[in-house]
Amino acid sequence: MMSPVGRAGARRIAIGGILHETHSFMERATTRADFADQSLHFGAEMLRVMRGTRSGIGGMIDRATEMGWQLLPTLYAAAMPGGTVTAAAYAELLSQLCSRLEQSLPVDGLLLALHGAMVAEGQLDAESDIVGRARALVGEATPIAVLLDMHGNISPRLVELADVLLAYDTNPHVDAFARGVEAAAIMSRLLRRELRPTAACARPALLLPAQSTGTALPPLAPVHKRAAEMETLDEVVCIAVMAGFAYADTPFTGPSIIVTTDGQPELAAACADELSALLYTQRSTATSSFLAPDEAVRLADSRKQGPVILVDSADNIGGGTTGDGTDALVAMLANDVDEGTIVLADAQAVDICWRAGIAAEVTLDVGGKVDRWHGPPVTVTGAVRALSDGVFECEVPDNHFASFYGSTVHMGRSVWLRVAGVNILLTERKTPPLDLAQLRHIGIVPESQRMIVVKSAVAYRAAYMPIASEAIEMDTAGLCSANLARFPYRHLQRPLYPLD
């Protein structure tokens, strides 16, 4: 799959991306409006907005610019993790990407930023469908390099369609920009015919809950260590250690190892098999200890030093949940916590507070309004301390959020509601806890809190652990529960640990 060389002028490189981490069991579907709310840019606008961001596609753009290539933008679409993408939204995004790609032909190469765990109505393998459509347009000779989130569920077809598959090496995702730069660097070698990519993929019979996909700890840390050793071999181009996304119900859900070598298929297969086997031997480490919310709050309140991070990983916004789970709030109020903070996505409550105004005392229901998975609404009485447009700049430049959407975050109208000793940050849009500026921008000082609830499994660590005294995992209600047996899978290839 090599592009002809020798064409006069700058290399013509098409670029684009569609990213969504799909939670198959969430009732609310993901629509075009959800992409527009976060990041949806067409043509030249895509380059203008995403250039200079710490996202994967930002890294591609920066390196391509350094190479002097002529970039031919298609579209960039990224929505917050959520339910299955509607057929209409998927068809429009794919059509826009393909039509703009077709208008750009001929091209010397194609750079794509995808997620790997996107599911649309009627399409369980969206990434393969996207790359397949692109391959049909650019032809077999044109190289395609694809950057993936390491939570992708990878099918054999995707490995066959792309010349090179790369993935983030970190969770929290702090290396998306670097991997984008790497993707463009590998494309440069492909264009110069320095590489003859041969890839192999191996899959352990395993499912990992989101809570077990941090790359600094087992089960993934030993695998990444060994993969880094393998990547020192001249014949190894790159290795993608995919943790998978257990909440996307597909035939390919689960971890996988993709090894790309330079003309060494046997080496690629041997490396992939070794890493897959190593991951499977680590399966017993993919468990965590969880405390009931009431017990967790009492333990945090007993600590002399804060803030203690209360991890509400079952309501992991980065995994597609609603962000309005109330179990932790109930526990903090019941235990009369002084200086505890929680963020809830609740547009109705935001509207009530905005109508009341700053300093008003309001009684209203907060949280628990989207579905039956995240606890019931809680009736509270509190004072409106501050109102905000919900726009803030991330303090951490390479944070998890910037990997997909850029460093400017838009939460919609937001409210600081003080209820007894608890600070509730209400937002119109669900927003994962990936940067301290989320609290700080409205006046809540993170360092002054006794405890802070984070609706995240792993991604919160980059921002919150530097100021935390400790973190306590809570056993809360939610769609990202670590107990995978709770979910009614229909498409998995069985048997898989720990289900079987």
C-alpha positions as CSV (number, residue, x, y, z in Angstrom):
1,M,0.0,0.0,0.0
2,M,2.6,2.5,-1.1
3,S,2.1,5.9,-2.7
4,P,4.0,6.8,-5.9
5,V,6.8,9.3,-5.4
6,G,8.3,11.9,-7.6
7,R,5.2,14.1,-8.1
8,A,6.2,17.7,-8.4
9,G,5.4,20.1,-5.5
10,A,4.5,19.5,-1.9
11,R,3.0,16.3,-0.8
12,R,-0.8,16.4,-0.8
13,I,-1.9,14.9,2.6
14,A,-5.6,14.6,3.4
15,I,-6.4,14.8,7.1
16,G,-9.5,14.4,9.3
17,G,-11.1,12.6,12.2
18,I,-14.3,11.3,13.8
19,L,-14.0,10.4,17.5
20,H,-16.6,8.9,19.8
21,E,-16.4,6.5,22.7
22,T,-19.7,4.8,22.7
23,H,-21.5,3.3,25.7
24,S,-23.9,0.8,24.3
25,F,-26.0,0.5,27.4
26,M,-26.7,4.2,27.8
27,E,-30.4,5.0,26.9
28,R,-29.9,8.4,25.3
29,A,-28.4,8.3,21.8
30,T,-25.6,10.6,20.6
31,T,-26.7,13.0,17.9
32,R,-25.1,15.5,15.6
33,A,-25.9,18.2,18.1
34,D,-23.6,16.4,20.6
35,F,-20.7,16.6,18.2
36,A,-21.5,20.3,17.5
37,D,-21.5,21.0,21.2
38,Q,-17.9,19.8,21.6
39,S,-16.0,19.8,18.4
40,L,-17.3,19.8,14.8
41,H,-15.2,21.6,12.2
42,F,-15.2,21.4,8.4
43,G,-12.5,22.0,5.8
44,A,-10.1,24.9,6.5
45,E,-11.9,25.7,9.8
46,M,-10.7,22.4,11.1
47,L,-7.1,23.4,10.6
48,R,-7.6,26.9,12.0
49,V,-9.3,25.6,15.2
50,M,-7.3,22.4,15.9
51,R,-3.8,23.7,14.9
52,G,-1.8,24.3,18.1
53,T,-4.0,22.2,20.3
54,R,-2.6,19.4,22.3
55,S,-4.9,16.9,20.6
56,G,-3.8,14.0,18.4
57,I,-4.8,15.8,15.3
58,G,-3.1,18.9,16.6
59,G,0.2,16.9,16.6
60,M,-0.5,15.7,13.1
61,I,-1.1,19.2,11.8
62,D,2.0,20.6,13.5
63,R,4.4,17.9,12.2
64,A,2.8,18.0,8.7
65,T,3.3,21.8,8.6
66,E,7.0,21.3,9.6
67,M,7.3,18.8,6.7
68,G,6.0,21.4,4.2
69,W,3.1,19.2,3.2
70,Q,-0.1,20.6,1.6
71,L,-2.8,19.6,4.1
72,L,-6.2,18.9,2.6
73,P,-8.7,19.0,5.5
74,T,-11.9,17.0,5.5
75,L,-13.6,17.3,8.9
76,Y,-12.9,16.9,12.6
77,A,-15.8,15.7,14.8
78,A,-15.5,14.7,18.5
79,A,-18.4,14.3,20.9
80,M,-18.4,13.6,24.6
81,P,-18.6,9.8,25.4
82,G,-22.2,8.7,25.4
83,G,-24.9,6.5,23.9
84,T,-25.0,4.9,20.5
85,V,-24.5,7.4,17.6
86,T,-27.7,7.9,15.6
87,A,-27.7,6.5,12.1
88,A,-28.4,10.0,10.8
89,A,-25.5,11.6,12.6
90,Y,-23.1,8.9,11.6
91,A,-24.2,9.0,7.9
92,E,-23.8,12.8,7.8
93,L,-20.3,12.8,9.3
94,L,-19.1,9.9,7.2
95,S,-20.5,11.5,4.1
96,Q,-18.9,14.8,4.8
97,L,-15.5,13.2,5.4
98,C,-15.7,11.1,2.2
99,S,-17.0,13.8,0.0
100,R,-14.3,16.2,1.0
101,L,-11.7,13.5,0.6
102,E,-13.0,12.7,-2.9
103,Q,-12.8,16.4,-3.8
104,S,-9.1,16.4,-2.7
105,L,-8.0,13.6,-4.9
106,P,-5.4,12.7,-5.8
107,V,-3.6,12.6,-2.5
108,D,-0.2,11.1,-1.4
109,G,-1.4,10.0,2.0
110,L,-4.2,10.2,4.5
111,L,-3.9,10.9,8.3
112,L,-7.0,10.0,10.4
113,A,-7.7,10.6,14.1
114,L,-10.3,8.1,15.2
115,H,-11.3,6.6,18.6
116,G,-11.7,2.9,18.1
117,A,-14.8,2.3,20.3
118,M,-17.4,4.1,18.2
119,V,-20.7,2.3,17.7
120,A,-23.5,3.7,15.5
121,E,-27.0,2.5,14.9
122,G,-26.6,-0.4,12.4
123,Q,-22.8,-0.3,12.6
124,L,-20.8,-2.1,15.3
125,D,-17.4,-1.5,13.7
126,A,-17.5,2.2,12.8
127,E,-13.8,2.7,12.5
128,S,-13.4,-0.1,10.0
129,D,-16.3,1.3,8.0
130,I,-14.7,4.8,8.0
131,V,-11.3,3.6,6.9
132,G,-12.8,1.2,4.4
133,R,-14.7,4.0,2.7
134,A,-11.6,6.1,2.7
135,R,-9.5,3.2,1.3
136,A,-12.0,2.8,-1.6
137,L,-11.5,6.4,-2.5
138,V,-7.7,6.8,-2.2
139,G,-6.8,3.4,-3.5
140,E,-4.6,0.6,-2.3
141,A,-1.3,2.4,-3.1
142,T,-2.0,5.4,-0.9
143,P,-0.7,5.1,2.7
144,I,-3.2,5.6,5.6
145,A,-2.0,6.2,9.1
146,V,-4.6,6.1,11.9
147,L,-4.2,7.4,15.5
148,L,-6.5,5.7,18.0
149,D,-7.5,6.1,21.7
150,M,-6.0,3.2,23.6
151,H,-9.5,2.4,24.7
152,G,-10.4,1.3,21.2
153,N,-12.0,-2.2,20.4
154,I,-10.1,-3.2,17.3
155,S,-11.3,-5.6,14.6
156,P,-9.1,-7.6,12.2
157,R,-10.5,-5.6,9.3
158,L,-9.2,-2.3,10.7
159,V,-5.7,-3.8,11.0
160,E,-5.9,-4.9,7.3
161,L,-7.3,-1.6,6.0
162,A,-4.8,0.8,7.5
163,D,-1.1,0.8,6.8
164,V,-0.2,1.8,10.4
165,L,-2.3,2.0,13.6
166,L,-1.0,4.0,16.5
167,A,-2.5,4.6,19.9
168,Y,-2.0,6.7,23.0
169,D,0.4,5.1,25.4
170,T,-0.9,6.8,28.5
171,N,-4.1,6.9,30.5
172,P,-4.8,9.7,31.6
173,H,-4.1,10.6,27.9
174,V,-1.3,13.1,28.2
175,D,0.6,12.0,25.0
176,A,-2.1,12.5,22.3
177,F,-0.2,15.3,20.7
178,A,3.1,13.3,20.7
179,R,1.4,10.3,19.1
180,G,-0.1,12.6,16.5
181,V,3.4,13.9,15.7
182,E,4.6,10.3,15.5
183,A,1.8,9.4,13.1
184,A,2.9,12.1,10.7
185,A,6.5,11.1,11.1
186,I,5.7,7.5,10.1
187,M,3.7,8.9,7.2
188,S,6.8,10.7,6.1
189,R,8.8,7.4,6.1
190,L,6.0,5.7,4.1
191,L,6.0,8.4,1.5
192,R,9.8,8.0,1.1
193,R,9.3,4.3,0.7
194,E,11.5,3.6,3.8
195,L,8.9,1.3,5.3
196,R,7.1,-1.8,4.3
197,P,4.6,-2.0,7.1
198,T,3.5,-5.5,8.3
199,A,1.1,-5.7,11.2
200,A,-0.2,-8.4,13.6
201,C,-2.9,-8.2,16.2
202,A,-3.4,-10.5,19.2
203,R,-6.3,-10.5,21.6
204,P,-6.4,-11.9,25.2
205,A,-9.7,-13.4,26.3
206,L,-10.2,-10.6,28.7
207,L,-12.4,-7.6,29.5
208,L,-11.1,-4.7,31.5
209,P,-13.4,-2.3,33.4
210,A,-12.5,1.3,33.0
211,Q,-11.1,1.4,36.5
212,S,-8.3,-1.0,35.5
213,T,-7.1,0.8,32.4
214,G,-4.6,3.2,34.0
215,T,-1.2,2.8,32.4
216,A,0.9,3.5,35.5
217,L,-0.4,0.4,37.3
218,P,-1.0,-3.3,36.5
219,P,-2.4,-4.9,34.5
220,L,-1.3,-2.5,31.8
221,A,2.0,-1.1,33.2
222,P,4.0,-4.3,32.7
223,V,2.7,-4.6,29.2
224,H,3.7,-1.1,28.3
225,K,7.2,-1.7,29.9
226,R,7.8,-4.7,27.7
227,A,6.3,-3.0,24.6
228,A,8.8,-0.1,25.1
229,E,11.6,-2.6,25.1
230,M,10.4,-4.2,21.9
231,E,10.1,-0.8,20.2
232,T,13.8,-0.3,20.5
233,L,14.2,-3.0,17.8
234,D,15.0,-1.4,14.4
235,E,12.4,-3.6,12.8
236,V,9.5,-2.6,15.1
237,V,7.8,0.6,13.8
238,C,5.2,1.0,16.6
239,I,3.1,-1.0,19.1
240,A,-0.4,-0.1,20.2
241,V,-1.4,-1.5,23.5
242,M,-5.2,-1.3,23.4
243,A,-7.1,-1.6,26.8
244,G,-10.4,-1.8,25.0
245,F,-13.7,-0.2,26.2
246,A,-15.8,-2.7,28.0
247,Y,-19.1,-0.7,27.7
248,A,-19.2,-0.8,23.9
249,D,-21.0,-4.1,23.1
250,T,-19.4,-5.4,19.9
251,P,-17.8,-8.7,18.7
252,F,-14.4,-7.0,19.1
253,T,-14.7,-5.5,22.6
254,G,-11.7,-6.0,24.8
255,P,-8.0,-5.5,24.9
256,S,-5.8,-6.1,21.9
257,I,-2.1,-5.7,20.9
258,I,-1.2,-4.3,17.5
259,V,2.4,-4.6,16.5
260,T,3.7,-3.0,13.2
261,T,7.1,-4.0,11.8
262,D,9.1,-3.1,8.8
263,G,8.7,-6.1,6.6
264,Q,8.8,-8.7,9.4
265,P,5.4,-10.3,9.8
266,E,6.7,-13.2,11.9
267,L,8.3,-10.7,14.4
268,A,5.1,-8.7,14.5
269,A,3.1,-11.8,15.3
270,A,5.6,-13.0,18.0
271,C,5.6,-9.6,19.7
272,A,1.8,-9.3,19.7
273,D,1.4,-12.8,21.0
274,E,3.9,-12.3,23.8
275,L,2.3,-9.0,25.0
276,S,-1.2,-10.4,24.8
277,A,-0.1,-13.4,26.9
278,L,1.6,-11.0,29.4
279,L,-1.6,-9.0,29.8
280,Y,-3.7,-12.1,30.4
281,T,-1.3,-13.2,33.2
282,Q,-2.0,-9.8,34.9
283,R,-5.8,-10.3,34.9
284,S,-6.1,-10.8,38.6
285,T,-4.8,-7.3,39.2
286,A,-7.8,-5.9,37.3
287,T,-9.9,-5.6,40.5
288,S,-10.3,-2.8,42.9
289,S,-11.6,-2.3,46.5
290,F,-14.7,-0.1,46.7
291,L,-16.3,1.4,49.8
292,A,-20.0,2.3,50.2
293,P,-20.4,6.1,49.7
294,D,-21.4,6.7,53.3
295,E,-18.3,4.8,54.5
296,A,-16.1,6.5,52.1
297,V,-17.3,10.0,53.1
298,R,-16.8,9.2,56.8
299,L,-13.3,7.9,56.2
300,A,-12.4,11.1,54.1
301,D,-13.8,13.3,56.9
302,S,-11.6,11.6,59.5
303,R,-8.4,12.5,57.6
304,K,-6.4,15.3,59.0
305,Q,-5.3,16.5,55.6
306,G,-7.2,17.1,52.4
307,P,-8.4,17.2,49.9
308,V,-9.4,13.5,49.7
309,I,-10.6,12.5,46.3
310,L,-13.8,10.4,46.3
311,V,-13.8,8.5,43.1
312,D,-17.3,8.0,41.6
313,S,-16.1,5.8,38.8
314,A,-19.4,4.2,38.1
315,D,-20.6,7.7,36.9
316,N,-17.5,8.1,34.8
317,I,-18.3,10.9,32.4
318,G,-15.3,10.0,30.2
319,G,-16.9,6.6,29.8
320,G,-20.2,7.9,28.6
321,T,-22.3,8.3,31.8
322,T,-24.7,11.1,32.6
323,G,-22.6,12.9,35.1
324,D,-25.6,13.5,37.4
325,G,-25.2,10.6,39.8
326,T,-26.3,11.5,43.4
327,D,-25.0,8.8,45.7
328,A,-22.0,10.8,46.8
329,L,-23.9,14.0,47.3
330,V,-26.4,12.1,49.5
331,A,-23.6,10.7,51.6
332,M,-21.9,14.1,52.1
333,L,-25.1,15.8,53.1
334,A,-26.0,13.0,55.5
335,N,-22.6,13.3,57.2
336,D,-22.7,17.1,57.5
337,V,-19.5,17.5,55.5
338,D,-17.9,21.0,55.7
339,E,-16.1,21.9,52.5
340,G,-16.9,19.1,50.2
341,T,-17.3,19.6,46.4
342,I,-19.2,17.7,43.7
343,V,-20.0,18.6,40.1
344,L,-23.4,17.6,38.6
345,A,-24.6,18.0,35.1
346,D,-28.2,19.3,35.5
347,A,-29.5,21.9,33.0
348,Q,-32.8,22.2,34.7
349,A,-31.2,23.1,38.0
350,V,-28.9,25.5,36.3
351,D,-31.8,27.4,34.8
352,I,-33.6,27.7,38.1
353,C,-30.5,29.1,39.8
354,W,-29.8,31.6,36.9
355,R,-33.4,32.8,37.2
356,A,-33.0,33.3,40.9
357,G,-29.7,35.1,40.6
358,I,-26.6,35.4,42.7
359,A,-27.1,35.4,46.5
360,A,-30.6,33.9,46.1
361,E,-31.7,31.0,48.3
362,V,-33.3,28.3,46.3
363,T,-34.9,24.9,47.0
364,L,-34.8,22.5,44.1
365,D,-34.0,18.9,42.9
366,V,-30.5,18.3,41.7
367,G,-29.1,15.3,39.7
368,G,-30.6,11.9,38.9
369,K,-32.8,13.1,36.1
370,V,-31.4,11.4,32.9
371,D,-31.9,7.7,33.6
372,R,-32.5,5.1,36.2
373,W,-28.8,4.1,36.6
374,H,-27.4,7.0,38.7
375,G,-29.6,7.4,41.7
376,P,-32.7,9.6,42.2
377,P,-32.9,13.4,42.3
378,V,-32.0,15.0,45.7
379,T,-34.0,17.9,47.1
380,V,-31.6,20.6,48.5
381,T,-31.9,24.1,49.8
382,G,-28.9,26.4,49.2
383,A,-27.5,29.8,48.3
384,V,-26.4,30.7,44.8
385,R,-22.7,31.8,45.3
386,A,-21.7,32.4,41.7
387,L,-22.8,32.1,38.0
388,S,-20.6,31.5,35.1
389,D,-20.7,30.9,31.3
390,G,-18.8,27.7,32.0
391,V,-15.9,28.5,29.7
392,F,-12.4,28.0,31.0
393,E,-8.9,27.4,29.8
394,C,-7.2,24.2,31.1
395,E,-4.3,24.6,33.5
396,V,-2.7,21.4,32.4
397,P,-1.8,21.8,28.7
398,D,-1.6,18.0,27.9
399,N,-4.6,16.9,29.8
400,H,-7.1,14.2,28.9
401,F,-9.7,16.7,27.7
402,A,-7.3,18.5,25.3
403,S,-6.6,15.1,23.7
404,F,-9.9,15.4,21.8
405,Y,-11.5,18.8,22.1
406,G,-8.7,21.4,22.6
407,S,-7.7,23.3,25.7
408,T,-10.8,25.5,26.0
409,V,-13.7,23.8,27.7
410,H,-17.3,24.8,27.3
411,M,-19.6,23.5,30.1
412,G,-22.6,25.6,29.3
413,R,-24.0,27.9,31.9
414,S,-22.8,26.9,35.3
415,V,-23.7,27.6,39.0
416,W,-21.9,27.4,42.3
417,L,-24.6,26.4,44.7
418,R,-23.7,26.2,48.4
419,V,-25.8,23.6,50.3
420,A,-24.8,23.6,54.0
421,G,-21.1,22.8,53.9
422,V,-21.2,21.3,50.4
423,N,-20.2,23.1,47.2
424,I,-22.2,21.9,44.2
425,L,-21.0,23.0,40.8
426,L,-24.0,22.6,38.4
427,T,-23.3,22.6,34.7
428,E,-25.6,22.5,31.6
429,R,-23.2,20.0,29.8
430,K,-21.6,17.0,31.4
431,T,-17.9,17.7,31.7
432,P,-15.3,15.2,33.0
433,P,-13.0,16.3,35.9
434,L,-9.8,16.7,33.9
435,D,-8.6,20.1,35.1
436,L,-8.7,22.1,38.3
437,A,-9.7,25.1,36.4
438,Q,-13.2,23.6,36.2
439,L,-13.7,24.4,39.9
440,R,-11.3,27.4,40.2
441,H,-12.9,29.4,37.3
442,I,-16.1,29.9,39.3
443,G,-14.5,30.5,42.7
444,I,-14.2,27.1,44.3
445,V,-10.6,26.6,45.6
446,P,-9.8,22.9,45.1
447,E,-6.9,22.9,47.6
448,S,-9.2,24.2,50.4
449,Q,-11.7,21.3,50.1
450,R,-11.8,18.4,52.6
451,M,-13.1,16.1,49.9
452,I,-13.8,16.4,46.2
453,V,-16.0,13.9,44.2
454,V,-14.6,13.1,40.7
455,K,-16.8,11.4,38.2
456,S,-14.0,9.6,36.5
457,A,-12.2,6.2,36.5
458,V,-8.6,7.2,35.7
459,A,-8.4,10.4,33.8
460,Y,-8.8,12.6,36.9
461,R,-5.4,11.6,38.2
462,A,-3.3,13.9,36.1
463,A,-5.1,17.0,37.5
464,Y,-6.2,16.0,41.0
465,M,-3.6,13.6,42.5
466,P,-0.9,16.4,42.7
467,I,-3.1,18.2,45.2
468,A,-4.7,15.2,46.9
469,S,-3.8,13.5,50.2
470,E,-5.3,10.3,49.0
471,A,-8.1,8.8,46.7
472,I,-10.9,6.5,47.9
473,E,-12.9,4.4,45.4
474,M,-16.7,4.4,46.0
475,D,-19.2,1.7,45.1
476,T,-21.8,4.0,43.6
477,A,-24.6,3.4,41.1
478,G,-23.8,4.1,37.5
479,L,-23.3,2.9,33.9
480,C,-19.5,2.5,34.3
481,S,-19.6,0.0,37.1
482,A,-16.6,-2.1,37.5
483,N,-18.9,-5.1,37.9
484,L,-19.2,-6.0,34.2
485,A,-21.6,-8.9,34.9
486,R,-24.3,-6.2,35.4
487,F,-24.5,-5.4,31.7
488,P,-26.6,-7.4,29.2
489,Y,-24.0,-8.1,26.5
490,R,-25.3,-9.4,23.2
491,H,-22.3,-9.3,20.8
492,L,-19.2,-10.3,22.7
493,Q,-17.2,-13.2,21.6
494,R,-17.1,-15.6,24.6
495,P,-15.6,-16.9,26.8
496,L,-14.0,-13.8,28.4
497,Y,-12.5,-13.2,31.8
498,P,-14.1,-12.2,34.2
499,L,-17.5,-12.9,32.8
500,D,-16.9,-16.6,32.2
